[in-house]
């Protein structure tokens, strides 16, 4: 044992083959999408099997930037996802700090009420929310798309638990060092929650990026479509005006930002999945 | 300038009283140890001085100024925490600078204070490391450094040696002793380790049961314990306590009959203690030795033998059930189970009344 690598890092050939097959199955649709996106629509109309053979073309990608709304939807998605992520991080951190560290009346009761929010499914509130937003004139606006995600209870719960895990001696040391509550929060505690911020941020961003239902309800003009809604709307005229190749190019284009997020935050995502995000 | 003054400080958590009317006066450059068992209130008292706990009643003054209403950072106090409480995401330099930046000390002054403290503590090469990259002993030095740079009027040390291994502990003890000579401030150390308190402190504050039991120099606390608790708590191995009754006062000195029947002529003044009053006789190990066979000592059975090299502690039990610890020079050959005779230096015995009040032997003329 002492000279060889730990057994967990050495896979038997059988396991390797099984993993390769699994990875192949997962990758197949993506490779297929990628291949189709490089074929002209006309060629695909004749035979989608032609994707395996040249000639390949970039005309579908060029079309995205000419006239189509895909770029606009991408920007909408970026604005909405980034806005939601920043909002959730700010609110959850402040609320988490408050619940974990400050002593105020009805703290426990309020925290229980926040936790109850975890038990209310979105479906149960979507109609009243729709009516409320209609009354306030928030539909077809960025605030209308961002605000609902800020009320999520999970972030508050997650950050509260994380702040609780930080030794209170650090607060005391900072208070003796003459730090104000704000300095203590900003300079001492918040930097220590970076792993939690990264995990919560990535999941909020991905969740918001992939959200379909609320943008579908709230955004009724194509100018405020997010990518998910926009692509779905484009799918409806598939094979009539845009064509399969163009649709696939849109899908590839739409997944680039998400790919970047995954690659940049791989470590946090894996850690969060493994359930060790909080020490 | 006056040092720290505690006036009638009391504190409760809900219905539980943790400090009861504590008053104490500490000189400006004095090194004080709060010594007591867990739950004695010593840590709470330290935290009240630091401002990390509020007091229910009483006053705290430092340097002539009342500080119990001030924020912790405004009291001119620095604290070294038991688990160091270094900011993990900051370098050593940033850890030490943090308090000074908050106090708006000029940058070049911060740099020179850090350089000076790093020099004293020999951590100059570690300034750009983070606490996670350092050993326990080094972190301890950083924590002390962080306190030094603030040039406080009072240092508070919460069990400063408890996280160190034995070798490092004795070295750090020496360093703490040197530290007190270098800083112009009073030091208060909380500890439950009496060896720390005895070796470092100018005066020891023995605490138990929410109150101060005794304040005195290490020698006073050891040789003239104020009551039975202090007598038992200070000294290692602990003082043996033998139940007995006063039988008479002879030439003004108490004579006590022990439960086992033996009589001891003590050097304790008899005044104020009634004949036949129940008392306890306290004997330090160094005042009990093994008597040669047939010499008429008190019979006892050896239960445990602690050989320390230069001397041996022999834990024995008398027939009536009390434990007495004897001390023998060098390596003693006695074994557990042996029957021995104990010679008691009765002139050194302390006597404690039923209420715990101590009566000390008077020096023979």
Interface residues (C-beta under 8 A of the other chain):
Chain A: X167 X169 X170 X172 X173 X174 X175 X176 X177 X178 X179 X180 X183 X187 X188 X191 X192 X194
Chain B: X50 X51 X52 X71 X72 X73 X74 X77 X78 X79 X81 X82 X83 X85 X86 X87 X88 X89 X98 X99 X102 X103 X146 X150
